[in-house]
Amino acid sequence: MRARPHAIMQVMHAPAMRPSIELALAPLEAQGVPVRVLSVDSLDRMCESTHHEGVVLLVRPTPPLGVDAVAETLIRTKGFALALDRVRNPHNIGAILRSAAFFGIDVVLLEAPEGQRVLTPAAVRVAEGGAEHVVTARCASLEDALARIRRKGIRIVGTDRAAKERLFDAALRGPCVLVMGNEREGLSDAVRSQCDGLVSIAGTSRVDSLNVSVAAGILLAAAAHARR
């Protein structure tokens, strides 16, 4: 409501929520945004989830950046983007967006076919507002996208738990794209071939790996520290 009030097409809420959101609704209603009071069961059916906490917004999505715009952004800011290789779970993506917003990462690059939405409602909800403060970018093929970005002189750094260079020993610098693979298989061979270097997060031998969203948080914290 604060970040993109003009993108809100409709607000639906449970009766009990009205006192909590009255002040936030006032400017929207003044703009003519429809506000509907619905039962909790109706909200459950509408968003196919019980995790709406009594408020559902129908919102126009922010158009994702293209690959060339990602490169232009990183060259301008000398910052960092995060690319996700076959990370599909919307709860992980949402948690990663929240961390990216917290640490001020410039762009999150996601692989999605043309016509398919980049972020699901579940990912936006789990991001706890982070999706409104992180620029997302779409590509049909992450391998091709990284190759195009790399040709612009931008460094590509992948993560691999077997990499000899440790994250906190690496000289991270922007402009740079950090790449994470999914938890089961890591980076695909095609994406790995586009990386200029690989880093690992050092831990103990008690468990083999971290949840991808937790690992992303550590990676993004290191990037934010390097940028400062």
Biotite code that builds the C-alpha atoms (Angstrom):
import biotite.structure as struc

atoms = struc.array([
    struc.Atom([0.000, 0.000, 0.000], chain_id="A", res_id=1, res_name="MET", atom_name="CA", element="C"),
    struc.Atom([2.909, 2.360, 0.705], chain_id="A", res_id=2, res_name="ARG", atom_name="CA", element="C"),
    struc.Atom([5.203, 1.323, -2.133], chain_id="A", res_id=3, res_name="ALA", atom_name="CA", element="C"),
    struc.Atom([2.752, 1.025, -5.043], chain_id="A", res_id=4, res_name="ARG", atom_name="CA", element="C"),
    struc.Atom([-0.687, 2.377, -4.132], chain_id="A", res_id=5, res_name="PRO", atom_name="CA", element="C"),
    struc.Atom([-1.581, 3.058, -7.784], chain_id="A", res_id=6, res_name="HIS", atom_name="CA", element="C"),
    struc.Atom([-1.012, -0.614, -8.651], chain_id="A", res_id=7, res_name="ALA", atom_name="CA", element="C"),
    struc.Atom([-3.758, -1.804, -6.291], chain_id="A", res_id=8, res_name="ILE", atom_name="CA", element="C"),
    struc.Atom([-6.882, -2.813, -8.204], chain_id="A", res_id=9, res_name="MET", atom_name="CA", element="C"),
    struc.Atom([-8.987, -4.161, -5.347], chain_id="A", res_id=10, res_name="GLN", atom_name="CA", element="C"),
    struc.Atom([-8.797, -4.809, -1.599], chain_id="A", res_id=11, res_name="VAL", atom_name="CA", element="C"),
    struc.Atom([-10.651, -7.631, 0.136], chain_id="A", res_id=12, res_name="MET", atom_name="CA", element="C"),
    struc.Atom([-10.623, -8.132, 3.876], chain_id="A", res_id=13, res_name="HIS", atom_name="CA", element="C"),
    struc.Atom([-12.317, -10.054, 6.652], chain_id="A", res_id=14, res_name="ALA", atom_name="CA", element="C"),
    struc.Atom([-14.748, -8.047, 8.807], chain_id="A", res_id=15, res_name="PRO", atom_name="CA", element="C"),
    struc.Atom([-12.525, -8.198, 11.891], chain_id="A", res_id=16, res_name="ALA", atom_name="CA", element="C"),
    struc.Atom([-9.596, -6.594, 10.045], chain_id="A", res_id=17, res_name="MET", atom_name="CA", element="C"),
    struc.Atom([-11.297, -3.267, 9.290], chain_id="A", res_id=18, res_name="ARG", atom_name="CA", element="C"),
    struc.Atom([-10.160, -1.398, 12.443], chain_id="A", res_id=19, res_name="PRO", atom_name="CA", element="C"),
    struc.Atom([-6.533, -2.438, 11.842], chain_id="A", res_id=20, res_name="SER", atom_name="CA", element="C"),
    struc.Atom([-6.376, -1.210, 8.250], chain_id="A", res_id=21, res_name="ILE", atom_name="CA", element="C"),
    struc.Atom([-8.822, 1.712, 8.334], chain_id="A", res_id=22, res_name="GLU", atom_name="CA", element="C"),
    struc.Atom([-6.157, 4.408, 8.003], chain_id="A", res_id=23, res_name="LEU", atom_name="CA", element="C"),
    struc.Atom([-4.359, 2.573, 5.197], chain_id="A", res_id=24, res_name="ALA", atom_name="CA", element="C"),
    struc.Atom([-7.597, 2.074, 3.265], chain_id="A", res_id=25, res_name="LEU", atom_name="CA", element="C"),
    struc.Atom([-8.710, 5.718, 3.396], chain_id="A", res_id=26, res_name="ALA", atom_name="CA", element="C"),
    struc.Atom([-6.465, 7.048, 0.578], chain_id="A", res_id=27, res_name="PRO", atom_name="CA", element="C"),
    struc.Atom([-7.225, 4.009, -1.579], chain_id="A", res_id=28, res_name="LEU", atom_name="CA", element="C"),
    struc.Atom([-10.956, 4.444, -1.198], chain_id="A", res_id=29, res_name="GLU", atom_name="CA", element="C"),
    struc.Atom([-10.505, 8.137, -2.032], chain_id="A", res_id=30, res_name="ALA", atom_name="CA", element="C"),
    struc.Atom([-8.879, 7.015, -5.314], chain_id="A", res_id=31, res_name="GLN", atom_name="CA", element="C"),
    struc.Atom([-11.895, 4.835, -6.036], chain_id="A", res_id=32, res_name="GLY", atom_name="CA", element="C"),
    struc.Atom([-10.219, 1.491, -5.333], chain_id="A", res_id=33, res_name="VAL", atom_name="CA", element="C"),
    struc.Atom([-12.959, -1.082, -4.608], chain_id="A", res_id=34, res_name="PRO", atom_name="CA", element="C"),
    struc.Atom([-12.875, -2.463, -1.061], chain_id="A", res_id=35, res_name="VAL", atom_name="CA", element="C"),
    struc.Atom([-14.875, -5.614, -0.313], chain_id="A", res_id=36, res_name="ARG", atom_name="CA", element="C"),
    struc.Atom([-15.622, -7.224, 3.036], chain_id="A", res_id=37, res_name="VAL", atom_name="CA", element="C"),
    struc.Atom([-15.583, -11.022, 2.697], chain_id="A", res_id=38, res_name="LEU", atom_name="CA", element="C"),
    struc.Atom([-15.712, -13.980, 5.032], chain_id="A", res_id=39, res_name="SER", atom_name="CA", element="C"),
    struc.Atom([-12.482, -15.740, 5.906], chain_id="A", res_id=40, res_name="VAL", atom_name="CA", element="C"),
    struc.Atom([-13.691, -18.800, 3.965], chain_id="A", res_id=41, res_name="ASP", atom_name="CA", element="C"),
    struc.Atom([-14.206, -16.649, 0.871], chain_id="A", res_id=42, res_name="SER", atom_name="CA", element="C"),
    struc.Atom([-10.708, -15.226, 1.209], chain_id="A", res_id=43, res_name="LEU", atom_name="CA", element="C"),
    struc.Atom([-9.335, -18.766, 1.568], chain_id="A", res_id=44, res_name="ASP", atom_name="CA", element="C"),
    struc.Atom([-10.987, -19.794, -1.686], chain_id="A", res_id=45, res_name="ARG", atom_name="CA", element="C"),
    struc.Atom([-10.003, -16.630, -3.516], chain_id="A", res_id=46, res_name="MET", atom_name="CA", element="C"),
    struc.Atom([-6.275, -16.878, -2.857], chain_id="A", res_id=47, res_name="CYS", atom_name="CA", element="C"),
    struc.Atom([-6.141, -20.685, -2.494], chain_id="A", res_id=48, res_name="GLU", atom_name="CA", element="C"),
    struc.Atom([-4.404, -20.315, 0.845], chain_id="A", res_id=49, res_name="SER", atom_name="CA", element="C"),
    struc.Atom([-5.215, -19.923, 4.522], chain_id="A", res_id=50, res_name="THR", atom_name="CA", element="C"),
    struc.Atom([-2.184, -17.666, 5.055], chain_id="A", res_id=51, res_name="HIS", atom_name="CA", element="C"),
    struc.Atom([-3.699, -14.348, 4.006], chain_id="A", res_id=52, res_name="HIS", atom_name="CA", element="C"),
    struc.Atom([-4.141, -13.105, 7.597], chain_id="A", res_id=53, res_name="GLU", atom_name="CA", element="C"),
    struc.Atom([-7.472, -11.559, 6.688], chain_id="A", res_id=54, res_name="GLY", atom_name="CA", element="C"),
    struc.Atom([-6.360, -9.189, 3.908], chain_id="A", res_id=55, res_name="VAL", atom_name="CA", element="C"),
    struc.Atom([-6.024, -9.894, 0.183], chain_id="A", res_id=56, res_name="VAL", atom_name="CA", element="C"),
    struc.Atom([-4.981, -7.362, -2.471], chain_id="A", res_id=57, res_name="LEU", atom_name="CA", element="C"),
    struc.Atom([-5.408, -7.718, -6.203], chain_id="A", res_id=58, res_name="LEU", atom_name="CA", element="C"),
    struc.Atom([-2.375, -5.866, -7.577], chain_id="A", res_id=59, res_name="VAL", atom_name="CA", element="C"),
    struc.Atom([-0.859, -5.227, -10.984], chain_id="A", res_id=60, res_name="ARG", atom_name="CA", element="C"),
    struc.Atom([2.572, -6.889, -11.108], chain_id="A", res_id=61, res_name="PRO", atom_name="CA", element="C"),
    struc.Atom([5.708, -4.841, -11.602], chain_id="A", res_id=62, res_name="THR", atom_name="CA", element="C"),
    struc.Atom([7.060, -5.574, -15.104], chain_id="A", res_id=63, res_name="PRO", atom_name="CA", element="C"),
    struc.Atom([10.314, -7.559, -14.761], chain_id="A", res_id=64, res_name="PRO", atom_name="CA", element="C"),
    struc.Atom([13.559, -6.269, -16.224], chain_id="A", res_id=65, res_name="LEU", atom_name="CA", element="C"),
    struc.Atom([15.103, -7.816, -19.298], chain_id="A", res_id=66, res_name="GLY", atom_name="CA", element="C"),
    struc.Atom([18.598, -9.259, -19.320], chain_id="A", res_id=67, res_name="VAL", atom_name="CA", element="C"),
    struc.Atom([20.237, -6.226, -20.970], chain_id="A", res_id=68, res_name="ASP", atom_name="CA", element="C"),
    struc.Atom([18.653, -3.950, -18.360], chain_id="A", res_id=69, res_name="ALA", atom_name="CA", element="C"),
    struc.Atom([20.186, -6.113, -15.617], chain_id="A", res_id=70, res_name="VAL", atom_name="CA", element="C"),
    struc.Atom([23.640, -5.555, -17.078], chain_id="A", res_id=71, res_name="ALA", atom_name="CA", element="C"),
    struc.Atom([23.031, -1.819, -17.442], chain_id="A", res_id=72, res_name="GLU", atom_name="CA", element="C"),
    struc.Atom([21.857, -1.594, -13.823], chain_id="A", res_id=73, res_name="THR", atom_name="CA", element="C"),
    struc.Atom([24.920, -3.405, -12.470], chain_id="A", res_id=74, res_name="LEU", atom_name="CA", element="C"),
    struc.Atom([27.335, -1.346, -14.543], chain_id="A", res_id=75, res_name="ILE", atom_name="CA", element="C"),
    struc.Atom([25.691, 1.841, -13.272], chain_id="A", res_id=76, res_name="ARG", atom_name="CA", element="C"),
    struc.Atom([25.578, 0.838, -9.605], chain_id="A", res_id=77, res_name="THR", atom_name="CA", element="C"),
    struc.Atom([28.700, -1.377, -9.514], chain_id="A", res_id=78, res_name="LYS", atom_name="CA", element="C"),
    struc.Atom([26.483, -3.578, -7.399], chain_id="A", res_id=79, res_name="GLY", atom_name="CA", element="C"),
    struc.Atom([25.298, -7.158, -7.153], chain_id="A", res_id=80, res_name="PHE", atom_name="CA", element="C"),
    struc.Atom([22.539, -9.255, -8.654], chain_id="A", res_id=81, res_name="ALA", atom_name="CA", element="C"),
    struc.Atom([21.453, -12.689, -7.472], chain_id="A", res_id=82, res_name="LEU", atom_name="CA", element="C"),
    struc.Atom([20.504, -15.330, -10.057], chain_id="A", res_id=83, res_name="ALA", atom_name="CA", element="C"),
    struc.Atom([18.620, -18.485, -9.082], chain_id="A", res_id=84, res_name="LEU", atom_name="CA", element="C"),
    struc.Atom([19.236, -21.671, -11.042], chain_id="A", res_id=85, res_name="ASP", atom_name="CA", element="C"),
    struc.Atom([16.217, -24.012, -10.858], chain_id="A", res_id=86, res_name="ARG", atom_name="CA", element="C"),
    struc.Atom([15.098, -22.726, -7.465], chain_id="A", res_id=87, res_name="VAL", atom_name="CA", element="C"),
    struc.Atom([11.336, -23.209, -7.780], chain_id="A", res_id=88, res_name="ARG", atom_name="CA", element="C"),
    struc.Atom([9.888, -23.340, -4.267], chain_id="A", res_id=89, res_name="ASN", atom_name="CA", element="C"),
    struc.Atom([7.917, -20.103, -3.785], chain_id="A", res_id=90, res_name="PRO", atom_name="CA", element="C"),
    struc.Atom([8.608, -20.076, -0.042], chain_id="A", res_id=91, res_name="HIS", atom_name="CA", element="C"),
    struc.Atom([12.359, -20.151, -0.686], chain_id="A", res_id=92, res_name="ASN", atom_name="CA", element="C"),
    struc.Atom([12.054, -17.488, -3.380], chain_id="A", res_id=93, res_name="ILE", atom_name="CA", element="C"),
    struc.Atom([10.011, -15.285, -1.051], chain_id="A", res_id=94, res_name="GLY", atom_name="CA", element="C"),
    struc.Atom([12.524, -15.653, 1.773], chain_id="A", res_id=95, res_name="ALA", atom_name="CA", element="C"),
    struc.Atom([15.358, -14.831, -0.638], chain_id="A", res_id=96, res_name="ILE", atom_name="CA", element="C"),
    struc.Atom([13.555, -11.686, -1.819], chain_id="A", res_id=97, res_name="LEU", atom_name="CA", element="C"),
    struc.Atom([13.176, -10.590, 1.795], chain_id="A", res_id=98, res_name="ARG", atom_name="CA", element="C"),
    struc.Atom([16.924, -11.011, 2.381], chain_id="A", res_id=99, res_name="SER", atom_name="CA", element="C"),
    struc.Atom([17.726, -9.260, -0.916], chain_id="A", res_id=100, res_name="ALA", atom_name="CA", element="C"),
    struc.Atom([15.633, -6.267, 0.149], chain_id="A", res_id=101, res_name="ALA", atom_name="CA", element="C"),
    struc.Atom([17.241, -6.212, 3.593], chain_id="A", res_id=102, res_name="PHE", atom_name="CA", element="C"),
    struc.Atom([20.780, -6.206, 2.178], chain_id="A", res_id=103, res_name="PHE", atom_name="CA", element="C"),
    struc.Atom([20.082, -3.831, -0.714], chain_id="A", res_id=104, res_name="GLY", atom_name="CA", element="C"),
    struc.Atom([20.781, -6.221, -3.600], chain_id="A", res_id=105, res_name="ILE", atom_name="CA", element="C"),
    struc.Atom([20.086, -4.561, -6.950], chain_id="A", res_id=106, res_name="ASP", atom_name="CA", element="C"),
    struc.Atom([18.339, -7.324, -8.896], chain_id="A", res_id=107, res_name="VAL", atom_name="CA", element="C"),
    struc.Atom([17.108, -10.898, -8.481], chain_id="A", res_id=108, res_name="VAL", atom_name="CA", element="C"),
    struc.Atom([17.205, -12.789, -11.790], chain_id="A", res_id=109, res_name="LEU", atom_name="CA", element="C"),
    struc.Atom([14.744, -15.651, -12.183], chain_id="A", res_id=110, res_name="LEU", atom_name="CA", element="C"),
    struc.Atom([14.301, -18.153, -14.973], chain_id="A", res_id=111, res_name="GLU", atom_name="CA", element="C"),
    struc.Atom([10.710, -18.221, -16.241], chain_id="A", res_id=112, res_name="ALA", atom_name="CA", element="C"),
    struc.Atom([9.203, -18.901, -19.674], chain_id="A", res_id=113, res_name="PRO", atom_name="CA", element="C"),
    struc.Atom([7.632, -15.954, -21.475], chain_id="A", res_id=114, res_name="GLU", atom_name="CA", element="C"),
    struc.Atom([4.018, -15.549, -20.384], chain_id="A", res_id=115, res_name="GLY", atom_name="CA", element="C"),
    struc.Atom([4.571, -17.242, -17.014], chain_id="A", res_id=116, res_name="GLN", atom_name="CA", element="C"),
    struc.Atom([4.473, -14.979, -13.978], chain_id="A", res_id=117, res_name="ARG", atom_name="CA", element="C"),
    struc.Atom([7.831, -14.426, -12.367], chain_id="A", res_id=118, res_name="VAL", atom_name="CA", element="C"),
    struc.Atom([6.564, -14.304, -8.773], chain_id="A", res_id=119, res_name="LEU", atom_name="CA", element="C"),
    struc.Atom([3.682, -16.304, -7.364], chain_id="A", res_id=120, res_name="THR", atom_name="CA", element="C"),
    struc.Atom([1.370, -14.861, -4.707], chain_id="A", res_id=121, res_name="PRO", atom_name="CA", element="C"),
    struc.Atom([2.955, -17.242, -2.182], chain_id="A", res_id=122, res_name="ALA", atom_name="CA", element="C"),
    struc.Atom([6.443, -15.889, -2.930], chain_id="A", res_id=123, res_name="ALA", atom_name="CA", element="C"),
    struc.Atom([5.222, -12.296, -2.550], chain_id="A", res_id=124, res_name="VAL", atom_name="CA", element="C"),
    struc.Atom([3.549, -13.107, 0.775], chain_id="A", res_id=125, res_name="ARG", atom_name="CA", element="C"),
    struc.Atom([6.592, -14.875, 2.230], chain_id="A", res_id=126, res_name="VAL", atom_name="CA", element="C"),
    struc.Atom([8.790, -11.930, 1.148], chain_id="A", res_id=127, res_name="ALA", atom_name="CA", element="C"),
    struc.Atom([7.005, -9.800, 3.797], chain_id="A", res_id=128, res_name="GLU", atom_name="CA", element="C"),
    struc.Atom([7.169, -6.665, 1.656], chain_id="A", res_id=129, res_name="GLY", atom_name="CA", element="C"),
    struc.Atom([10.568, -7.441, 0.161], chain_id="A", res_id=130, res_name="GLY", atom_name="CA", element="C"),
    struc.Atom([9.066, -8.024, -3.285], chain_id="A", res_id=131, res_name="ALA", atom_name="CA", element="C"),
    struc.Atom([8.141, -4.317, -3.408], chain_id="A", res_id=132, res_name="GLU", atom_name="CA", element="C"),
    struc.Atom([11.739, -3.214, -2.837], chain_id="A", res_id=133, res_name="HIS", atom_name="CA", element="C"),
    struc.Atom([13.747, -5.594, -5.026], chain_id="A", res_id=134, res_name="VAL", atom_name="CA", element="C"),
    struc.Atom([13.837, -5.389, -8.805], chain_id="A", res_id=135, res_name="VAL", atom_name="CA", element="C"),
    struc.Atom([13.166, -8.768, -10.388], chain_id="A", res_id=136, res_name="THR", atom_name="CA", element="C"),
    struc.Atom([14.316, -9.782, -13.841], chain_id="A", res_id=137, res_name="ALA", atom_name="CA", element="C"),
    struc.Atom([13.150, -12.580, -16.114], chain_id="A", res_id=138, res_name="ARG", atom_name="CA", element="C"),
    struc.Atom([15.067, -14.784, -18.508], chain_id="A", res_id=139, res_name="CYS", atom_name="CA", element="C"),
    struc.Atom([13.983, -17.808, -20.525], chain_id="A", res_id=140, res_name="ALA", atom_name="CA", element="C"),
    struc.Atom([17.410, -19.445, -20.217], chain_id="A", res_id=141, res_name="SER", atom_name="CA", element="C"),
    struc.Atom([19.715, -18.608, -17.318], chain_id="A", res_id=142, res_name="LEU", atom_name="CA", element="C"),
    struc.Atom([22.743, -19.937, -19.196], chain_id="A", res_id=143, res_name="GLU", atom_name="CA", element="C"),
    struc.Atom([22.092, -17.584, -22.115], chain_id="A", res_id=144, res_name="ASP", atom_name="CA", element="C"),
    struc.Atom([21.305, -14.660, -19.810], chain_id="A", res_id=145, res_name="ALA", atom_name="CA", element="C"),
    struc.Atom([24.555, -15.072, -17.873], chain_id="A", res_id=146, res_name="LEU", atom_name="CA", element="C"),
    struc.Atom([26.503, -15.330, -21.113], chain_id="A", res_id=147, res_name="ALA", atom_name="CA", element="C"),
    struc.Atom([25.019, -12.025, -22.315], chain_id="A", res_id=148, res_name="ARG", atom_name="CA", element="C"),
    struc.Atom([25.713, -10.323, -18.993], chain_id="A", res_id=149, res_name="ILE", atom_name="CA", element="C"),
    struc.Atom([29.234, -11.705, -18.914], chain_id="A", res_id=150, res_name="ARG", atom_name="CA", element="C"),
    struc.Atom([29.975, -10.273, -22.367], chain_id="A", res_id=151, res_name="ARG", atom_name="CA", element="C"),
    struc.Atom([29.309, -6.843, -20.848], chain_id="A", res_id=152, res_name="LYS", atom_name="CA", element="C"),
    struc.Atom([32.322, -7.345, -18.584], chain_id="A", res_id=153, res_name="GLY", atom_name="CA", element="C"),
    struc.Atom([30.331, -8.323, -15.489], chain_id="A", res_id=154, res_name="ILE", atom_name="CA", element="C"),
    struc.Atom([31.783, -11.062, -13.288], chain_id="A", res_id=155, res_name="ARG", atom_name="CA", element="C"),
    struc.Atom([29.708, -14.199, -12.616], chain_id="A", res_id=156, res_name="ILE", atom_name="CA", element="C"),
    struc.Atom([30.351, -16.004, -9.319], chain_id="A", res_id=157, res_name="VAL", atom_name="CA", element="C"),
    struc.Atom([28.615, -19.298, -8.573], chain_id="A", res_id=158, res_name="GLY", atom_name="CA", element="C"),
    struc.Atom([28.145, -21.124, -5.305], chain_id="A", res_id=159, res_name="THR", atom_name="CA", element="C"),
    struc.Atom([29.175, -24.737, -4.802], chain_id="A", res_id=160, res_name="ASP", atom_name="CA", element="C"),
    struc.Atom([29.636, -26.510, -1.506], chain_id="A", res_id=161, res_name="ARG", atom_name="CA", element="C"),
    struc.Atom([32.713, -28.284, -2.932], chain_id="A", res_id=162, res_name="ALA", atom_name="CA", element="C"),
    struc.Atom([34.398, -25.073, -4.111], chain_id="A", res_id=163, res_name="ALA", atom_name="CA", element="C"),
    struc.Atom([37.865, -24.574, -2.635], chain_id="A", res_id=164, res_name="LYS", atom_name="CA", element="C"),
    struc.Atom([37.534, -20.799, -2.309], chain_id="A", res_id=165, res_name="GLU", atom_name="CA", element="C"),
    struc.Atom([35.559, -19.869, 0.793], chain_id="A", res_id=166, res_name="ARG", atom_name="CA", element="C"),
    struc.Atom([32.986, -17.105, 0.568], chain_id="A", res_id=167, res_name="LEU", atom_name="CA", element="C"),
    struc.Atom([34.552, -14.950, 3.271], chain_id="A", res_id=168, res_name="PHE", atom_name="CA", element="C"),
    struc.Atom([38.004, -15.311, 1.710], chain_id="A", res_id=169, res_name="ASP", atom_name="CA", element="C"),
    struc.Atom([36.791, -14.292, -1.735], chain_id="A", res_id=170, res_name="ALA", atom_name="CA", element="C"),
    struc.Atom([37.381, -10.761, -2.981], chain_id="A", res_id=171, res_name="ALA", atom_name="CA", element="C"),
    struc.Atom([33.805, -10.011, -3.999], chain_id="A", res_id=172, res_name="LEU", atom_name="CA", element="C"),
    struc.Atom([33.381, -6.831, -5.966], chain_id="A", res_id=173, res_name="ARG", atom_name="CA", element="C"),
    struc.Atom([30.760, -5.323, -8.189], chain_id="A", res_id=174, res_name="GLY", atom_name="CA", element="C"),
    struc.Atom([29.471, -5.331, -10.787], chain_id="A", res_id=175, res_name="PRO", atom_name="CA", element="C"),
    struc.Atom([28.803, -9.003, -10.194], chain_id="A", res_id=176, res_name="CYS", atom_name="CA", element="C"),
    struc.Atom([26.104, -11.650, -10.523], chain_id="A", res_id=177, res_name="VAL", atom_name="CA", element="C"),
    struc.Atom([26.022, -14.236, -7.737], chain_id="A", res_id=178, res_name="LEU", atom_name="CA", element="C"),
    struc.Atom([24.433, -17.538, -8.763], chain_id="A", res_id=179, res_name="VAL", atom_name="CA", element="C"),
    struc.Atom([22.795, -20.143, -6.543], chain_id="A", res_id=180, res_name="MET", atom_name="CA", element="C"),
    struc.Atom([21.517, -23.562, -7.576], chain_id="A", res_id=181, res_name="GLY", atom_name="CA", element="C"),
    struc.Atom([18.773, -25.661, -6.055], chain_id="A", res_id=182, res_name="ASN", atom_name="CA", element="C"),
    struc.Atom([19.380, -27.639, -2.890], chain_id="A", res_id=183, res_name="GLU", atom_name="CA", element="C"),
    struc.Atom([19.377, -31.121, -4.389], chain_id="A", res_id=184, res_name="ARG", atom_name="CA", element="C"),
    struc.Atom([21.513, -30.668, -7.500], chain_id="A", res_id=185, res_name="GLU", atom_name="CA", element="C"),
    struc.Atom([23.290, -27.328, -7.104], chain_id="A", res_id=186, res_name="GLY", atom_name="CA", element="C"),
    struc.Atom([24.277, -25.488, -10.263], chain_id="A", res_id=187, res_name="LEU", atom_name="CA", element="C"),
    struc.Atom([23.564, -27.085, -13.614], chain_id="A", res_id=188, res_name="SER", atom_name="CA", element="C"),
    struc.Atom([26.582, -27.812, -15.793], chain_id="A", res_id=189, res_name="ASP", atom_name="CA", element="C"),
    struc.Atom([25.403, -25.224, -18.336], chain_id="A", res_id=190, res_name="ALA", atom_name="CA", element="C"),
    struc.Atom([25.141, -22.470, -15.737], chain_id="A", res_id=191, res_name="VAL", atom_name="CA", element="C"),
    struc.Atom([28.395, -23.502, -14.057], chain_id="A", res_id=192, res_name="ARG", atom_name="CA", element="C"),
    struc.Atom([30.178, -23.094, -17.395], chain_id="A", res_id=193, res_name="SER", atom_name="CA", element="C"),
    struc.Atom([29.282, -19.382, -17.371], chain_id="A", res_id=194, res_name="GLN", atom_name="CA", element="C"),
    struc.Atom([30.814, -18.746, -13.941], chain_id="A", res_id=195, res_name="CYS", atom_name="CA", element="C"),
    struc.Atom([34.147, -16.971, -13.623], chain_id="A", res_id=196, res_name="ASP", atom_name="CA", element="C"),
    struc.Atom([34.637, -18.433, -10.156], chain_id="A", res_id=197, res_name="GLY", atom_name="CA", element="C"),
    struc.Atom([32.994, -20.586, -7.498], chain_id="A", res_id=198, res_name="LEU", atom_name="CA", element="C"),
    struc.Atom([32.752, -20.035, -3.756], chain_id="A", res_id=199, res_name="VAL", atom_name="CA", element="C"),
    struc.Atom([31.540, -22.169, -0.857], chain_id="A", res_id=200, res_name="SER", atom_name="CA", element="C"),
    struc.Atom([30.091, -21.396, 2.560], chain_id="A", res_id=201, res_name="ILE", atom_name="CA", element="C"),
    struc.Atom([32.214, -23.031, 5.200], chain_id="A", res_id=202, res_name="ALA", atom_name="CA", element="C"),
    struc.Atom([30.452, -25.036, 7.895], chain_id="A", res_id=203, res_name="GLY", atom_name="CA", element="C"),
    struc.Atom([30.887, -28.192, 9.917], chain_id="A", res_id=204, res_name="THR", atom_name="CA", element="C"),
    struc.Atom([30.542, -31.767, 8.692], chain_id="A", res_id=205, res_name="SER", atom_name="CA", element="C"),
    struc.Atom([27.407, -32.376, 10.763], chain_id="A", res_id=206, res_name="ARG", atom_name="CA", element="C"),
    struc.Atom([25.106, -31.720, 7.801], chain_id="A", res_id=207, res_name="VAL", atom_name="CA", element="C"),
    struc.Atom([25.974, -31.434, 4.123], chain_id="A", res_id=208, res_name="ASP", atom_name="CA", element="C"),
    struc.Atom([24.231, -28.214, 3.180], chain_id="A", res_id=209, res_name="SER", atom_name="CA", element="C"),
    struc.Atom([22.001, -25.290, 4.090], chain_id="A", res_id=210, res_name="LEU", atom_name="CA", element="C"),
    struc.Atom([18.488, -24.464, 3.006], chain_id="A", res_id=211, res_name="ASN", atom_name="CA", element="C"),
    struc.Atom([18.883, -22.379, -0.145], chain_id="A", res_id=212, res_name="VAL", atom_name="CA", element="C"),
    struc.Atom([17.201, -19.320, 1.362], chain_id="A", res_id=213, res_name="SER", atom_name="CA", element="C"),
    struc.Atom([19.490, -19.453, 4.408], chain_id="A", res_id=214, res_name="VAL", atom_name="CA", element="C"),
    struc.Atom([22.533, -19.847, 2.183], chain_id="A", res_id=215, res_name="ALA", atom_name="CA", element="C"),
    struc.Atom([21.315, -16.928, 0.063], chain_id="A", res_id=216, res_name="ALA", atom_name="CA", element="C"),
    struc.Atom([21.064, -14.750, 3.172], chain_id="A", res_id=217, res_name="GLY", atom_name="CA", element="C"),
    struc.Atom([24.697, -15.467, 4.045], chain_id="A", res_id=218, res_name="ILE", atom_name="CA", element="C"),
    struc.Atom([25.803, -14.848, 0.461], chain_id="A", res_id=219, res_name="LEU", atom_name="CA", element="C"),
    struc.Atom([23.912, -11.552, 0.237], chain_id="A", res_id=220, res_name="LEU", atom_name="CA", element="C"),
    struc.Atom([25.280, -10.384, 3.587], chain_id="A", res_id=221, res_name="ALA", atom_name="CA", element="C"),
    struc.Atom([28.794, -10.965, 2.240], chain_id="A", res_id=222, res_name="ALA", atom_name="CA", element="C"),
    struc.Atom([27.935, -9.034, -0.923], chain_id="A", res_id=223, res_name="ALA", atom_name="CA", element="C"),
    struc.Atom([26.538, -6.121, 1.094], chain_id="A", res_id=224, res_name="ALA", atom_name="CA", element="C"),
    struc.Atom([29.694, -6.066, 3.234], chain_id="A", res_id=225, res_name="HIS", atom_name="CA", element="C"),
    struc.Atom([31.899, -6.091, 0.119], chain_id="A", res_id=226, res_name="ALA", atom_name="CA", element="C"),
    struc.Atom([29.903, -3.242, -1.379], chain_id="A", res_id=227, res_name="ARG", atom_name="CA", element="C"),
    struc.Atom([30.387, -1.095, 1.741], chain_id="A", res_id=228, res_name="ARG", atom_name="CA", element="C"),
])
